[in-house]
Amino acid sequence: MLDILLDGDLSRLRAESVAEQLGMSCTTLRRRLRADHTHYQFLLDRARQYRCEQCLKSVWLPGKCLADELGYLEVNSFYRAFRRWTGFSYSEYKLRRERGQTWLH
C-alpha cells in the first residue's frame, strides 16, 4: 500500500482507489489497517511527509507548488502539516536550510 501512496498522484488517491488497486473492498482495507493499529489518513500523511522531504533535498519549491505536488487542496493545510512534521513554519525552515541546517524530524 505504501508503494501506491509513494508513487501515486496524492491529489487523486483516496482509500477507495487504493483498496481497488489492492484488489479488496474499502471495508476490508479499513479492517486490515485497523488490525495493524493504523488508518489510511495516517499513512497518507507519512507518504506526504516522505515525498516532501525527498523533494526539498533537491530543490526548493514555493509552498503552493509543493502543496499541489503533495495533493493538498489548500496551501494552508500543507503549511500546518509541514509545521507538525518539522516544528517550523515553511519560511522558518527555508531560512534554516539556507544556513545549512537540515531536516529535523
N, C-alpha and C positions, 0 to 999 in steps of 0.2 A: 504494500500500500504506500509506503514512503516513497518508493520509486515513482509511483504515479504522481504523487504530490510534488516531488522534487523536479520532475521533468515536464509536468503539465502546465497548462495555462491556468494559473491560480485564480484568475478573474472568472473562469467558467467552471472550475471543478467544484462540484457540490457532492455531498455524501452519496446522493443517488447515483450520480455518474461514476463515482469511484466504485461503488458497490457493483454496478453493472459491468465495469471493466474487470472486476474480480470474479464475475460470474455468480453473484449472490444477490439476494434482496437487500434492501436498505435496512430492514429489520434484523436480518442475520448479521450484517456488518455492525450495527449498533450493539447487538448482543455480544458479538465477539470482542469488540472494543471494550465493552463494559467488563467482560470476563478478564481482560488484561488491565483493568483499572484505569482506563483512559477513555477519551471520546474524540470524535472527529475534529472538533474545533481546536483542541489542544494540539493534535498532530498537524493540522493546517498551520497553526501559529508557529510551531517548530520548523516546518518547511519554509515558511516565510522568513523566519529569522535566519536560517541557514543560507537561503538564497540571497538575503540582504548582505550577510557577511561576505559571501563569495563575490558579489557584485562590487562591494566597496573596497575589496582588496585590490581590484584592478583599476577602477575609475570612480571618480566622484560624480554623482548624478544629483540634479535638483530633487528635492523631496517629492514634488509632484510626479516626476518621471519614475522615480523608484517606487512610489506608491502604486502607480499604474502597473509597473512591471510585476509587483507582488500581489496584484489582484485586489487592492483596496479601492473601494468606490469613492471614498473621501480621503483627502490627504491628511486631515486631522486625525483620522483613525490610525493611519500609518505613524504619524508623529507620536501618538500615545503609546502604540506598540513599541516603537523604537526606544522611547524613554524607559519602558518596562524592561526591555531586553538589555539596555546598556547602563541605565541610571543617569543618562544625559539626554538633553534635547538634541535634535538633529544638528542645530547650529553649534551647540557646545561641542558636540562630537567632531564636527568639521574642524573647529579650532584645535582640538586635541590632536587630530590627525595631522594637521599642518605642522604641529610642533613635534611630530614623530612618535606620538603615543599611540598605542594600538588598541584594538577591540578589547573591552574589559570583561565582558561576561561571556 
